[in-house]
Amino acid sequence: MKKMLSVILVGILVFSMVGCGRNEEDSGRDGAAENENMASQEMAPENEADDSDQQESESGMTEQDSTDPGSSAADESETEPAEADGSNALVVYFSWSGNTENVANAIVEQTGADVFEIVPEEAYTSDYNTLLDIATEEKESGARPAIAGSIEDIARYDIIYVGYPNWWSDMPMILYTFFDSYDLSGKTIVPFCTSGGSGLSNTVNSIKELEPEADVLEGLHIGSSSSSDPENAVSDWLGSLGLAD
Ligand SMILES: Cc1cc2nc3c(=O)[nH]c(=O)nc-3n(C[C@H](O)[C@H](O)[C@H](O)COP(=O)(O)O)c2cc1C
C-alpha cells in the first residue's frame, strides 16, 4: 500500500514538473512575441528615417547638395540647353513714355534675356507737343541722336529683341543710331513696337535694310492702350516664333 502511494506521489510530482516546464515555454514564447513587437517598433523610426531621406533626395536637398553647390551648378549647366536661360538673348529698347518698356520687361521676364535700354545722351523733353516737333526735325534731318553708354560684348548674343515706339510711321531716329553702331550680321533680330494705331508701319523692312546679313523675324505690335498688360500677347508671339522657354 505504501509502495502504491509512493508510486502515485512520484507520478503526481513528475506530472506537475512537466506542467511547469510547459508554462515556462509558453511564457518564453510570449516574451519572444513581445520582443518581435518591440523590434518592429524600433524599426518604425528607422523606416521613417528612410522615408525622410527619400523625401530629401527627391526634393534635391541632400546634405551633399547643400554642401556642394558647385557640383549642383555643374549638373544644371550640363542638362540645360544654352538658350533656356536667355543668356544668348538681349532685349534692346527705347521708350519715351513707358509703353515699350512694359513690353520689353515682359519679354525679359519670359525669356530671361539680358536688357539694354537705349537712353539718349541728351534727354528728350518731357513735353509731348514739343517732342512731336523735335521728332519731326530729327526725321527730316536724318539725325543720329547719341546713345548714352554702350552694349558690352554684343558678340555673345545670338538673338536681339529690338523695341521702339512708332514715331511718325517710323522708328525714332535714335534707333538708327543703334543700328549704325552695331553690326548685327548673322544674328536674329526680333522687332517689337508700340503705337497709337499705326502698327509697325514699315519699320521691319527698314531694319532688314539696315542689317541685311541678319535674320529679321516677324515683329510684334502692341497698341499703346494694351501695353500695360502685354504678357499674353508676348507669350503668344514668342510661342509662334519658337522662342518661348
Ligand atoms: C513723336 C511721336 C510721334 C508719334 N507718331 C505716331 C505715329 O505715327 N503713329 C502712331 O500710331 N502713334 C504715334 N505716336 C504714339 C506712340 O507711338 C505711342 O504712344 C507709343 O506707345 C509710345 O511708346 P513709349 O511709351 O514707349 O514711348 C507718336 C508719339 C510720339 C511721341
The ligand as an SDF file (V2000), in Angstrom:
LIG
                    3D

 31 33  0  0  0  0  0  0  0  0999 V2000
    6.9180  111.9870  -81.5270 C   0  0  0  0  0  0  0  0  0  0  0  0
    5.8080  110.9830  -81.5620 C   0  0  0  0  0  0  0  0  0  0  0  0
    5.3240  110.5050  -82.7650 C   0  0  0  0  0  0  0  0  0  0  0  0
    4.3190  109.5450  -82.8110 C   0  0  0  0  0  0  0  0  0  0  0  0
    3.8980  109.0750  -84.0270 N   0  0  0  0  0  0  0  0  0  0  0  0
    2.9630  108.1140  -84.0640 C   0  0  0  0  0  0  0  0  0  0  0  0
    2.5090  107.5890  -85.3160 C   0  0  0  0  0  0  0  0  0  0  0  0
    2.9450  107.9930  -86.3920 O   0  0  0  0  0  0  0  0  0  0  0  0
    1.5870  106.6010  -85.2910 N   0  0  0  0  0  0  0  0  0  0  0  0
    1.0730  106.0970  -84.1190 C   0  0  0  0  0  0  0  0  0  0  0  0
    0.2590  105.2010  -84.1680 O   0  0  0  0  0  0  0  0  0  0  0  0
    1.4970  106.5570  -82.9160 N   0  0  0  0  0  0  0  0  0  0  0  0
    2.4220  107.5550  -82.8560 C   0  0  0  0  0  0  0  0  0  0  0  0
    2.8570  108.0210  -81.6520 N   0  0  0  0  0  0  0  0  0  0  0  0
    2.3420  107.4080  -80.4220 C   0  0  0  0  0  0  0  0  0  0  0  0
    3.3510  106.4170  -79.8580 C   0  0  0  0  0  0  0  0  0  0  0  0
    3.8030  105.5190  -80.8460 O   0  0  0  0  0  0  0  0  0  0  0  0
    2.7570  105.5760  -78.7360 C   0  0  0  0  0  0  0  0  0  0  0  0
    2.1910  106.3890  -77.7500 O   0  0  0  0  0  0  0  0  0  0  0  0
    3.7720  104.6500  -78.1200 C   0  0  0  0  0  0  0  0  0  0  0  0
    3.1210  103.6100  -77.4310 O   0  0  0  0  0  0  0  0  0  0  0  0
    4.7020  105.3540  -77.1540 C   0  0  0  0  0  0  0  0  0  0  0  0
    5.6600  104.4370  -76.6820 O   0  0  0  0  0  0  0  0  0  0  0  0
    6.5860  104.7340  -75.4280 P   0  0  0  0  0  0  0  0  0  0  0  0
    5.6910  104.9200  -74.2280 O   0  0  0  0  0  0  0  0  0  0  0  0
    7.4310  103.5300  -75.2900 O   0  0  0  0  0  0  0  0  0  0  0  0
    7.3740  105.9550  -75.7170 O   0  0  0  0  0  0  0  0  0  0  0  0
    3.8170  109.0220  -81.5910 C   0  0  0  0  0  0  0  0  0  0  0  0
    4.2890  109.5090  -80.3880 C   0  0  0  0  0  0  0  0  0  0  0  0
    5.2670  110.4730  -80.3680 C   0  0  0  0  0  0  0  0  0  0  0  0
    5.7780  110.9880  -79.0540 C   0  0  0  0  0  0  0  0  0  0  0  0
  1  2  1  0
  2  3  1  0
  2 30  2  0
  3  4  2  0
  4  5  1  0
  4 28  1  0
  5  6  2  0
  6  7  1  0
  6 13  1  0
  7  8  2  0
  7  9  1  0
  9 10  1  0
 10 11  2  0
 10 12  1  0
 12 13  2  0
 13 14  1  0
 14 15  1  0
 14 28  1  0
 15 16  1  0
 16 17  1  0
 16 18  1  0
 18 19  1  0
 18 20  1  0
 20 21  1  0
 20 22  1  0
 22 23  1  0
 23 24  1  0
 24 25  2  0
 24 26  1  0
 24 27  1  0
 28 29  2  0
 29 30  1  0
 30 31  1  0
M  END
$$$$
